[in-house]
Amino acid sequence: QVHLVEAGGGLVQAGGSLRLSCAASGRTFSNYNMGWFRQAPGKEREFVAAIGWSGSTTFYVDSVKGRFTISRDNAKNMVYLQIDSLKPEDTARYYCAASPLTRFGVTEDIYGYWGQGTQVTVSS
């Protein structure tokens, strides 16, 4: 079991950077693969990035490769999403999620635990 709380969102000009964080509570954080999703107003929630339990394996949606970096620190029960070269189309609410070690992928159904999200707004 894990409880997730996101932070780090805000209003940023295009071309700027943000680092989103997700704090996990619970004694078994390393037992979960982690992912980031985002949802813009009027659109469905979409996968952004995922990271395996050890932090060695990562996967990104094509649209964010080269700009977004997912990482985790199991000792601190934290997962991060570094976002560089922000674009207006990155504006969305960003959610972190946890999936059991028996699942690793990009679909929402394998992520059993979700945070409440943090808003990222990019101005032109």
Buried (B, 14 or more C-beta within 10 A) or exposed (E): EBEBBBEBBEEBEEEBEBEBBBBBEBEEBBBBBBBBBBBBEEEEBBBBBBBBBEBEEBBBBEEBEEBBBBBBEBEEBBBBBBBBEBBEEBBBBBBBBBBBEEEBBBEBEBBEBBBEBBEBBBEE
